[in-house]
Protein backbone atom coordinates (compact mmCIF):
# COMPACT_ATOMS: atom_id res chain seq x y z
CA UNK A 1 0.00 0.00 0.00
CA UNK A 2 1.30 3.47 -0.82
CA UNK A 3 0.11 6.59 0.99
CA UNK A 4 1.25 10.20 1.15
CA UNK A 5 2.39 11.92 4.35
CA UNK A 6 3.73 15.34 5.10
CA UNK A 7 6.39 15.15 7.82
CA UNK A 8 6.19 17.80 10.53
CA UNK A 9 8.16 20.97 9.80
CA UNK A 10 8.24 20.09 6.12
CA UNK A 11 6.49 21.62 3.13
CA UNK A 12 6.87 18.66 0.80
CA UNK A 13 4.88 15.43 0.82
CA UNK A 14 6.53 12.01 0.91
CA UNK A 15 5.13 8.74 -0.41
CA UNK A 16 5.37 5.79 1.98
CA UNK A 17 5.10 2.22 0.80
CA UNK A 18 4.11 -0.36 3.45
CA UNK A 19 2.38 -3.71 3.58
CA UNK A 20 -1.35 -3.58 4.27
CA UNK A 21 -1.03 -5.21 7.69
CA UNK A 22 1.58 -2.65 8.80
CA UNK A 23 -0.69 0.21 7.70
CA UNK A 24 -3.69 -1.23 9.56
CA UNK A 25 -1.55 -1.72 12.67
CA UNK A 26 -0.39 1.92 12.64
CA UNK A 27 -3.95 3.15 11.96
CA UNK A 28 -5.48 1.10 14.79
CA UNK A 29 -3.05 2.64 17.30
CA UNK A 30 -5.04 5.88 17.00
CA UNK A 31 -8.41 4.25 17.76
CA UNK A 32 -9.83 4.31 21.28
CA UNK A 33 -11.83 1.48 22.90
CA UNK A 34 -15.62 1.88 22.83
CA UNK A 35 -15.96 3.28 26.39
CA UNK A 36 -13.09 5.77 26.15
CA UNK A 37 -13.39 9.42 25.16
CA UNK A 38 -10.59 11.46 23.69
CA UNK A 39 -9.33 14.21 25.96
CA UNK A 40 -7.99 17.35 24.37
CA UNK A 41 -5.16 19.18 26.01
CA UNK A 42 -6.08 22.51 27.58
CA UNK A 43 -4.30 24.89 29.88
CA UNK A 44 -0.63 24.25 30.56
CA UNK A 45 -0.66 21.08 28.45
CA UNK A 46 -1.75 22.89 25.29
CA UNK A 47 0.74 23.52 22.51
CA UNK A 48 0.51 27.29 22.94
CA UNK A 49 1.19 27.30 26.68
CA UNK A 50 4.07 29.50 27.83
CA UNK A 51 4.59 27.65 31.12
CA UNK A 52 6.77 24.54 31.18
CA UNK A 53 6.33 21.32 33.13
CA UNK A 54 9.00 22.15 35.72
CA UNK A 55 7.16 25.35 36.67
CA UNK A 56 3.89 23.43 37.05
CA UNK A 57 5.62 20.81 39.20
CA UNK A 58 7.07 23.54 41.41
CA UNK A 59 3.68 25.24 41.83
CA UNK A 60 1.95 21.96 42.67
CA UNK A 61 4.64 21.00 45.16
CA UNK A 62 4.50 24.45 46.78
CA UNK A 63 0.72 24.33 47.11
CA UNK A 64 0.76 20.70 48.30
CA UNK A 65 3.82 20.76 50.55
CA UNK A 66 3.96 24.37 51.65
CA UNK A 67 7.25 25.96 52.66
CA UNK A 68 8.43 22.96 54.67
CA UNK A 69 8.78 20.78 51.59
CA UNK A 70 6.80 18.02 53.29
CA UNK A 71 3.20 17.05 52.43
CA UNK A 72 0.57 18.30 54.87
CA UNK A 73 -0.34 14.78 56.01
CA UNK A 74 3.26 14.30 57.24
CA UNK A 75 3.48 17.59 59.17
CA UNK A 76 2.65 16.02 62.56
CA UNK A 77 5.46 13.46 62.29
N, CA, C and O of each residue as an XYZ file, in Angstrom:
308
protein
N       0.849     -1.157      0.000
C       0.000      0.000      0.000
C       0.903      1.229      0.000
O       1.911      1.260      0.706
N       0.555      2.219     -0.771
C       1.297      3.468     -0.823
C       0.384      4.596     -0.367
O      -0.749      4.713     -0.833
N       0.878      5.424      0.543
C       0.113      6.587      0.987
C       1.052      7.775      1.098
O       2.271      7.616      1.156
N       0.475      8.960      1.127
C       1.245     10.196      1.153
C       1.177     10.822      2.535
O       0.099     10.934      3.120
N       2.320     11.229      3.054
C       2.390     11.916      4.347
C       3.195     13.191      4.183
O       4.026     13.310      3.283
N       2.937     14.129      5.056
C       3.727     15.344      5.101
C       4.387     15.401      6.472
O       3.726     15.698      7.467
N       5.697     15.116      6.532
C       6.394     15.146      7.824
C       6.274     16.524      8.482
O       6.177     17.547      7.805
N       6.282     16.523      9.817
C       6.190     17.798     10.535
C       7.379     18.681     10.174
O       8.480     18.187      9.929
N       7.154     19.959     10.144
C       8.157     20.974      9.797
C       8.696     20.789      8.383
O       9.852     21.104      8.099
N       7.843     20.275      7.505
C       8.245     20.087      6.123
C       7.133     20.600      5.216
O       5.957     20.515      5.569
N       7.489     21.123      4.074
C       6.487     21.621      3.134
C       6.222     20.632      2.012
O       5.260     20.797      1.263
N       7.051     19.615      1.882
C       6.866     18.658      0.795
C       6.296     17.344      1.322
O       6.574     16.927      2.447
N       5.486     16.705      0.472
C       4.878     15.428      0.818
C       5.816     14.287      0.423
O       6.610     14.407     -0.509
N       5.703     13.185      1.152
C       6.533     12.005      0.913
C       5.611     10.808      0.742
O       4.651     10.650      1.495
N       5.895      9.976     -0.232
C       5.134      8.740     -0.413
C       5.762      7.636      0.425
O       6.977      7.439      0.405
N       4.917      6.916      1.162
C       5.374      5.793      1.975
C       4.767      4.524      1.401
O       3.589      4.495      1.046
N       5.560      3.496      1.313
C       5.100      2.219      0.800
C       5.243      1.178      1.910
O       6.355      0.870      2.338
N       4.104      0.634      2.379
C       4.113     -0.362      3.447
C       3.160     -1.495      3.081
O       2.300     -1.350      2.212
N       3.329     -2.613      3.756
C       2.378     -3.709      3.584
C       1.057     -3.325      4.242
O       1.023     -2.516      5.169
N      -0.011     -3.905      3.758
C      -1.346     -3.578      4.269
C      -1.489     -3.819      5.754
O      -2.122     -3.025      6.450
N      -0.908     -4.909      6.261
C      -1.035     -5.208      7.688
C      -0.298     -4.174      8.545
O      -0.755     -3.834      9.637
N       0.842     -3.674      8.051
C       1.578     -2.649      8.799
C       0.790     -1.342      8.828
O       0.801     -0.636      9.836
N       0.110     -1.015      7.739
C      -0.693      0.212      7.696
C      -1.874      0.113      8.655
O      -2.167      1.059      9.387
N      -2.550     -1.028      8.650
C      -3.689     -1.227      9.556
C      -3.220     -1.149     11.001
O      -3.892     -0.543     11.836
N      -2.081     -1.751     11.306
C      -1.550     -1.719     12.670
C      -1.284     -0.285     13.119
O      -1.631      0.080     14.243
N      -0.674      0.537     12.260
C      -0.394      1.918     12.641
C      -1.675      2.742     12.733
O      -1.756      3.663     13.546
N      -2.672      2.428     11.915
C      -3.952      3.149     11.960
C      -4.713      2.817     13.231
O      -5.291      3.705     13.858
N      -4.720      1.544     13.620
C      -5.480      1.101     14.795
C      -4.905      1.687     16.083
O      -5.632      1.813     17.068
N      -3.640      2.042     16.101
C      -3.046      2.639     17.296
C      -3.711      3.953     17.676
O      -3.614      4.380     18.827
N      -4.381      4.597     16.736
C      -5.043      5.876     17.003
C      -6.510      5.714     17.386
O      -7.186      6.706     17.660
N      -7.009      4.489     17.407
C      -8.407      4.247     17.759
C      -8.527      3.980     19.251
O      -7.682      3.304     19.839
N      -9.576      4.512     19.858
C      -9.832      4.306     21.280
C     -10.849      3.196     21.475
O     -11.691      2.986     20.602
N     -10.800      2.472     22.602
C     -11.833      1.485     22.901
C     -13.208      2.146     22.992
O     -13.300      3.366     23.134
N     -14.251      1.368     22.913
C     -15.622      1.884     22.830
C     -15.990      2.801     23.997
O     -16.686      3.793     23.784
N     -15.548      2.507     25.220
C     -15.960      3.283     26.392
C     -15.064      4.483     26.686
O     -15.329      5.231     27.626
N     -14.020      4.675     25.905
C     -13.090      5.772     26.146
C     -13.500      7.007     25.356
O     -14.130      6.902     24.304
N     -13.140      8.174     25.871
C     -13.388      9.418     25.163
C     -12.077     10.177     25.066
O     -11.312     10.254     26.028
N     -11.833     10.727     23.907
C     -10.590     11.458     23.689
C     -10.591     12.740     24.514
O     -11.589     13.459     24.567
N      -9.472     13.011     25.148
C      -9.333     14.207     25.957
C      -8.398     15.163     25.230
O      -7.272     14.800     24.890
N      -8.855     16.354     24.999
C      -7.994     17.345     24.374
C      -7.171     18.020     25.447
O      -7.555     18.054     26.616
N      -6.055     18.547     25.047
C      -5.162     19.181     26.012
C      -5.463     20.671     26.105
O      -5.392     21.398     25.114
N      -5.796     21.104     27.302
C      -6.085     22.507     27.578
C      -5.109     23.020     28.618
O      -4.374     22.241     29.225
N      -5.101     24.303     28.821
C      -4.299     24.892     29.877
C      -2.821     24.731     29.641
O      -2.340     24.975     28.535
N      -2.082     24.321     30.670
C      -0.628     24.253     30.560
C      -0.168     23.113     29.672
O       0.999     23.084     29.281
N      -1.043     22.173     29.340
C      -0.661     21.076     28.451
C      -0.894     21.400     26.979
O      -0.521     20.611     26.112
N      -1.502     22.540     26.683
C      -1.745     22.887     25.289
C      -0.446     23.277     24.593
O       0.541     23.622     25.242
N      -0.461     23.219     23.286
C       0.744     23.515     22.507
C       1.155     24.979     22.623
O       2.333     25.300     22.471
N       0.214     25.859     22.885
C       0.512     27.293     22.942
C       0.849     27.793     24.342
O       1.048     28.992     24.538
N       0.915     26.905     25.300
C       1.185     27.302     26.677
C       2.606     27.836     26.829
O       3.547     27.288     26.255
N       2.755     28.894     27.596
C       4.069     29.503     27.827
C       4.749     28.962     29.082
O       5.924     29.245     29.314
N       4.027     28.187     29.893
C       4.590     27.652     31.124
C       5.104     26.236     30.843
O       4.474     25.484     30.100
N       6.228     25.878     31.428
C       6.767     24.538     31.178
C       6.442     23.609     32.345
O       5.960     24.046     33.390
N       6.712     22.347     32.151
C       6.332     21.324     33.133
C       7.033     21.516     34.471
O       6.431     21.266     35.516
N       8.276     21.950     34.467
C       9.005     22.154     35.725
C       8.352     23.240     36.573
O       8.304     23.123     37.798
N       7.848     24.299     35.931
C       7.156     25.353     36.673
C       5.864     24.828     37.277
O       5.531     25.161     38.414
N       5.135     24.012     36.531
C       3.893     23.431     37.051
C       4.193     22.523     38.228
O       3.491     22.561     39.238
N       5.238     21.701     38.106
C       5.624     20.806     39.197
C       5.975     21.604     40.446
O       5.592     21.223     41.552
N       6.696     22.701     40.281
C       7.070     23.543     41.406
C       5.835     24.148     42.073
O       5.741     24.168     43.301
N       4.898     24.637     41.278
C       3.682     25.236     41.831
C       2.836     24.199     42.561
O       2.282     24.487     43.621
N       2.735     23.011     42.008
C       1.953     21.957     42.665
C       2.621     21.549     43.961
O       1.949     21.383     44.979
N       3.923     21.386     43.939
C       4.641     21.002     45.156
C       4.502     22.091     46.221
O       4.302     21.785     47.396
N       4.606     23.354     45.820
C       4.500     24.453     46.777
C       3.113     24.495     47.404
O       2.971     24.709     48.608
N       2.077     24.286     46.565
C       0.723     24.333     47.114
C       0.414     23.086     47.931
O      -0.365     23.160     48.881
N       1.005     21.943     47.589
C       0.757     20.700     48.301
C       1.617     20.600     49.561
O       1.130     20.199     50.618
N       2.884     20.962     49.447
C       3.821     20.759     50.551
C       4.000     21.994     51.428
O       4.397     21.874     52.587
N       3.719     23.150     50.905
C       3.958     24.370     51.654
C       5.440     24.687     51.702
O       6.209     24.142     50.911
N       5.850     25.539     52.593
C       7.251     25.956     52.664
C       8.165     24.903     53.254
O       9.376     24.938     53.037
N       7.593     23.958     54.005
C       8.429     22.956     54.667
C       8.994     21.935     53.686
O      10.004     21.290     53.970
N       8.345     21.787     52.535
C       8.781     20.775     51.595
C       8.227     19.399     51.886
O       8.529     18.440     51.176
N       7.409     19.296     52.938
C       6.797     18.018     53.290
C       5.297     18.115     53.075
O       4.708     19.164     53.336
N       4.660     17.035     52.603
C       3.204     17.046     52.433
C       2.497     17.319     53.750
O       3.013     16.993     54.819
N       1.323     17.912     53.672
C       0.572     18.303     54.874
C       0.255     17.106     55.762
O       0.234     17.246     56.984
N       0.008     15.940     55.187
C      -0.343     14.782     56.011
C       0.863     14.263     56.801
O       0.691     13.429     57.690
N       2.078     14.733     56.502
C       3.264     14.304     57.242
C       3.746     15.377     58.219
O       4.780     15.194     58.862
N       3.035     16.470     58.342
C       3.479     17.588     59.171
C       3.517     17.234     60.653
O       4.344     17.789     61.377
N       2.671     16.347     61.133
C       2.648     16.018     62.558
C       3.720     15.021     62.944
O       3.909     14.767     64.133
N       4.423     14.451     61.996
C       5.461     13.457     62.295
C       6.789     14.087     62.552
O       7.764     13.384     62.818
